[in-house]
Amino acid sequence: MNRKQFLRTLGGGTLMATMAPNLLLAENLKLVGEKKAHQLTILHTNDQHSRIEPFDATYSRNPNQGGFARRAALIQKIRKEESNVLLLDSGDTFQGTPYFNFFGGELEFKLMSMMGYDASTMGNHDFDNGLEGFKKVQPNAKFPFICSNYDFKNTILDGLTVPYKTFNKNGIKVGVFGVGIELAGLVGKKSYGETVYLNPIEIAQQYADFLKKEQKCDLVICLSHLGYEFKDLPTKVCDKILAAKTENIDLILGGHTHTFLPEPQTFTNKSGKNVLVNQVGWAGLLLGKIDFYFDQDKNVKNITWHNHIIDDKILV
């Protein structure tokens, strides 16, 4: 997709005709008389890759786009407008600029903490400085890392991540778990040590059932660093396959493949219900925003979305 197409398709949402009636997705829909207490706003990023500053104005592909400070200002603006906000990330915070080379991820975690991130999962590049490097800078992250299919019990990260977390946003209970890509063959053995990779589909189903049935969550979110799809490897586990082969997941927020989705995509899960999948490219060029509207019984009535382009006009 070239830049003109990118800007045109990401300017706003369009109606998704495939959504079920109780999952209507439309741009900027506001329900008349709907109480803010029954609206939940999900903000999300993925594959930030240490892109602290905006791309230079002379950069050929994404001139004058991105930047942590601009994103922080937009997040602050949205929080002033919306009451119930969750800010999530789908991994690969590390690697890509000299900021990582010099500070090892410390700066990224400090800035994400200042923005008020609620949770993140780990991507393969978050192992680039080894388990020791991640552990060294993790105290700068004032939010949990949710890793459900990485077993760290025989490593120095044992106890430093959580397999799931629940959030209560004014009566709406949200369950979040995270799955990552297989590290063997992608990350050097020395970097991940004795980390054990568990089947992401089996683990996703386990935690989705637990969160929906036992924890009674109104919404279940998967933070995924599996990748949206692999056209050359159609059987490789990815978000599209995860959505189709599981149930009780409402939303998959993806990463790894740097996919610029023009809108959240809808897939049918194994029980015939809809699940949304979204991914917002890489380098902090976009901030994903998905709003869920619940009725009095905490059933989802409507969903709206907008992938915000981060540039110098973002707050104009």
C-alpha positions in Angstrom: 0.0 0.0 0.0 1.5 3.4 -1.0 1.3 6.4 1.2 -1.7 8.0 -0.6 -3.7 4.8 -0.2 -2.6 4.5 3.4 -3.9 8.0 4.3 -7.1 7.5 2.3 -8.0 4.2 3.8 -7.1 5.1 7.4 -8.9 8.4 7.5 -12.0 6.8 9.1 -14.2 3.8 9.4 -16.8 2.3 7.1 -19.7 0.0 7.8 -18.8 -3.6 8.1 -21.8 -5.5 6.6 -20.6 -8.8 7.9 -21.0 -7.8 11.5 -23.9 -9.4 13.5 -26.7 -7.0 14.4 -25.5 -6.7 18.0 -22.0 -5.9 16.8 -22.6 -2.9 14.4 -19.3 -1.3 13.5 -19.6 2.3 12.1 -17.4 5.4 12.2 -18.1 7.9 14.9 -21.4 6.4 16.0 -22.7 7.9 19.2 -25.7 6.4 20.9 -28.3 8.9 21.9 -29.0 8.6 25.6 -26.3 6.0 26.1 -24.6 6.5 29.5 -20.8 6.9 29.4 -20.7 4.2 32.1 -21.6 1.7 29.4 -18.9 2.7 27.0 -15.5 1.2 27.0 -12.7 2.7 24.9 -9.8 0.4 23.9 -6.6 2.2 22.7 -3.8 0.1 21.4 -0.4 0.0 19.7 2.0 -2.6 18.5 5.6 -3.0 17.2 6.7 0.4 18.5 10.4 -0.5 17.8 11.9 2.3 19.9 10.6 5.0 17.5 10.7 7.7 20.2 10.8 10.6 17.7 8.7 11.2 14.6 10.1 10.3 11.2 12.0 13.2 9.6 10.0 15.4 7.2 12.4 14.2 4.4 11.7 10.5 5.0 10.3 9.0 1.9 7.7 6.6 3.3 6.2 8.2 6.5 7.4 11.8 6.6 6.7 13.7 9.8 4.7 10.8 11.2 4.8 9.1 14.6 6.5 10.2 17.8 5.9 9.3 21.5 5.1 12.8 22.6 2.4 13.3 20.0 0.8 10.0 20.9 0.9 10.9 24.6 -0.9 14.2 23.8 -3.6 12.3 21.8 -4.0 9.7 24.6 -4.4 12.6 27.1 -7.0 14.2 24.9 -9.0 11.0 24.5 -8.9 10.3 28.3 -10.5 13.8 28.9 -13.3 12.9 26.5 -13.9 9.3 27.5 -14.4 7.9 31.0 -13.4 4.3 30.7 -10.2 3.8 28.8 -7.8 0.8 28.5 -4.4 1.4 26.8 -2.8 -1.8 25.6 0.2 -2.9 23.6 0.9 -6.1 21.6 4.7 -6.3 21.9 8.0 -5.5 20.1 8.6 -2.3 22.1 12.3 -2.8 21.6 14.8 -2.5 18.7 15.0 -0.2 15.8 16.7 3.1 16.8 19.8 4.2 18.8 17.6 4.9 21.8 17.4 1.1 22.3 21.1 0.6 21.6 22.0 3.2 24.3 19.3 2.7 26.9 18.2 -0.9 26.4 14.5 -0.2 26.6 14.5 1.9 29.7 13.3 5.0 27.9 10.5 3.2 26.1 9.2 1.7 29.3 9.4 5.1 31.2 7.5 6.9 28.5 4.9 4.2 28.2 4.4 4.4 32.0 4.0 8.1 31.7 1.3 7.6 29.1 -0.5 5.3 31.5 -0.4 1.9 29.6 -2.5 -0.7 31.4 -0.7 -3.7 30.0 1.5 -5.1 27.3 2.6 -8.5 26.0 6.1 -9.5 24.8 7.2 -9.7 21.2 10.2 -11.5 19.8 12.3 -8.4 19.7 11.7 -7.8 23.4 14.2 -10.7 23.9 16.9 -9.0 21.9 19.0 -8.1 24.9 18.3 -11.5 26.4 16.3 -12.2 29.5 18.9 -10.3 31.6 18.4 -7.2 29.5 14.6 -7.3 29.8 14.8 -7.9 33.5 17.2 -5.0 34.0 14.8 -2.4 32.5 11.5 -3.9 33.4 11.2 -2.0 36.7 10.8 1.1 34.6 7.5 -0.3 33.3 4.7 0.6 35.7 2.3 -1.9 34.0 2.2 -5.7 33.7 3.5 -7.9 30.9 0.9 -10.5 30.1 2.5 -13.6 28.7 0.2 -16.7 28.7 2.1 -19.1 26.4 5.7 -18.4 27.5 6.6 -20.4 30.5 9.4 -18.6 32.3 9.5 -20.8 35.5 13.1 -22.0 34.8 14.4 -18.5 33.9 15.2 -15.3 35.7 11.8 -13.9 34.5 9.9 -16.3 36.6 7.2 -14.4 38.5 7.9 -11.2 36.6 5.1 -11.6 34.1 1.4 -12.6 34.5 -0.7 -15.0 32.4 -3.8 -12.8 32.5 -5.2 -9.8 34.1 -8.7 -8.4 34.7 -9.8 -4.8 34.7 -13.0 -3.3 36.1 -14.1 -0.2 34.2 -17.1 1.2 36.0 -18.8 -2.1 36.2 -17.6 -3.5 32.9 -15.2 -6.4 33.6 -12.5 -7.0 31.0 -10.2 -10.0 30.9 -6.9 -9.8 29.0 -4.4 -12.5 28.1 -1.4 -12.6 25.8 0.1 -15.0 23.3 3.5 -14.7 21.5 5.1 -16.2 18.5 7.4 -19.3 18.7 10.9 -18.1 19.6 13.0 -21.0 18.3 14.4 -20.2 14.9 13.4 -16.5 15.3 15.4 -15.6 18.4 18.8 -17.0 19.4 18.6 -19.7 22.1 20.9 -17.6 24.3 18.4 -14.8 24.3 15.4 -16.7 25.6 17.2 -19.4 27.6 14.9 -22.0 29.1 11.7 -20.2 28.2 9.2 -22.9 27.1 6.8 -22.1 24.2 3.3 -23.4 24.7 0.7 -24.0 21.9 -0.9 -20.6 21.5 -4.3 -21.9 20.3 -4.6 -24.3 23.3 -3.5 -21.7 25.8 -5.7 -19.0 24.2 -8.7 -21.3 24.6 -7.8 -22.1 28.2 -7.6 -18.5 29.2 -10.6 -17.4 27.1 -12.8 -20.0 28.8 -11.4 -19.1 32.2 -11.9 -15.4 31.8 -15.4 -15.6 30.3 -16.8 -18.5 32.3 -15.1 -18.4 35.7 -14.1 -14.8 36.0 -17.4 -13.7 34.3 -15.7 -11.1 32.1 -18.0 -9.0 29.9 -15.2 -8.7 27.3 -12.2 -10.9 26.6 -9.2 -9.4 24.8 -6.2 -11.3 23.5 -2.9 -9.4 23.1 -1.3 -11.3 20.2 2.2 -11.2 18.8 1.6 -14.1 16.4 1.2 -12.0 13.3 -2.0 -11.3 11.3 -1.3 -13.8 8.5 1.5 -15.5 6.6 0.5 -15.9 3.0 3.5 -18.1 2.2 2.8 -20.3 5.2 -1.0 -20.7 5.3 -1.0 -23.2 8.2 1.3 -21.1 10.4 -0.5 -20.0 13.5 -1.6 -16.4 13.2 -4.4 -14.1 14.3 -6.8 -15.2 11.6 -6.3 -18.9 12.5 -6.5 -18.1 16.2 -9.8 -16.3 15.8 -11.3 -19.2 13.8 -10.1 -22.1 16.0 -11.1 -20.6 19.4 -14.2 -19.2 21.1 -14.9 -16.8 23.9 -12.5 -14.2 22.6 -14.1 -10.9 21.7 -11.1 -8.9 20.4 -7.6 -9.8 19.2 -5.1 -7.0 19.1 -2.2 -8.1 17.0 1.4 -7.4 16.2 4.5 -8.9 14.6 3.7 -8.6 10.9 3.5 -4.8 10.9 0.1 -5.0 9.2 -1.8 -1.8 8.5 -5.4 -2.9 8.7 -7.8 -0.3 7.2 -10.4 -1.3 9.8 -10.8 -4.1 12.4 -11.5 -7.3 10.6 -14.3 -9.7 11.5 -13.9 -13.5 11.7 -16.2 -16.3 12.7 -15.0 -18.4 15.6 -15.5 -22.1 16.1 -18.9 -21.5 17.8 -20.2 -19.3 15.0 -19.8 -16.0 16.7 -17.9 -12.9 15.6 -14.4 -11.9 16.8 -12.7 -8.7 15.9 -9.0 -8.5 14.9 -7.0 -5.3 14.6 -3.4 -4.3 14.1 -2.0 -0.8 13.6 1.2 -1.3 11.6 4.4 -0.4 13.4 6.6 2.4 14.7 3.8 4.2 16.5 2.4 5.7 13.2 -1.1 4.9 14.4 -3.1 4.7 17.6 -5.9 2.2 17.4 -9.2 3.2 19.1 -12.2 0.8 19.4 -15.2 1.8 21.5 -17.6 -0.9 22.8 -21.1 0.1 23.9 -22.9 -2.2 26.4 -26.6 -2.4 27.3 -27.9 -2.6 30.9 -27.2 -6.4 30.9 -23.6 -5.8 29.8 -24.1 -7.2 26.3 -22.3 -5.5 23.5 -24.7 -3.4 21.5 -22.5 -1.5 19.2 -18.8 -1.0 18.3 -17.1 2.0 16.8 -13.5 2.5 15.7 -11.0 4.9 14.4 -7.3 4.3 13.7 -5.7 7.7 14.4 -2.8 8.7 12.3 0.0 10.2 14.5 1.4 13.4 12.9 1.7 17.1 13.6 -2.0 17.7 12.8 -3.2 15.1 15.3 -4.6 17.7 17.8 -5.7 20.3 15.3 
